[in-house]
Amino acid sequence: MYVCLCKRVSDNTIQQVVAQGARSWREVREQTGCATQCGKCACVGKSITRDAVAKELFGDADLSYAV
């Protein structure tokens, strides 16, 4: 799905950038241009980045807390 319409950045693009070594929202933003124009996509972009980095660092481990 498209996350940033202004720069045509998809969730897959963000995941690929993280897989190639980006480890922060700043790095993803610099490499993709996501959220650099109108900024409405920033929250979603950050969330996708956070999830992709966690997946890269911890694999498919269940990161939720048991109640």
KALIN-V278273 format. One record per pair of residues at least 4 apart in sequence whose ideal C-beta (glycine too) atoms are under 8 Angstrom apart, sorted by the first residue. I is the first residue (numbers start at 1). J is the second residue. Records with the same first field share a line. If there is no record, write none. Layout:
# KALIN-V278273
I = J, J
This chain:
# KALIN-V278273
1 = 10, 11
2 = 8, 9, 10
3 = 9, 10, 11, 13, 14, 34, 41, 44, 45, 48
4 = 8, 9, 32, 33, 34, 35, 37, 41, 45
5 = 41
6 = 36, 37, 38, 41
7 = 32, 33, 34, 36, 37
9 = 13, 14, 32, 33, 34, 41, 45
10 = 14
11 = 15, 48
12 = 16
13 = 17, 32, 34
14 = 18, 28, 32, 34, 45, 48, 49, 52
15 = 19, 48, 52
16 = 20
17 = 22, 27, 28, 31, 32
18 = 22, 23, 28, 49, 52, 53, 56
19 = 52, 56
22 = 27, 28, 31, 49, 53
23 = 27, 53, 56
24 = 28, 49, 53
25 = 29, 45, 46, 49, 50
26 = 30
27 = 31
28 = 32, 34, 45, 49
29 = 33, 34, 35, 36, 45
33 = 37
34 = 41, 42, 45
35 = 39, 40, 41, 42, 45
41 = 45
42 = 46
43 = 47
44 = 48
45 = 49
46 = 50
47 = 51
48 = 52
49 = 53
50 = 54
51 = 55
52 = 56
53 = 57
54 = 58, 63
55 = 59, 60
58 = 63
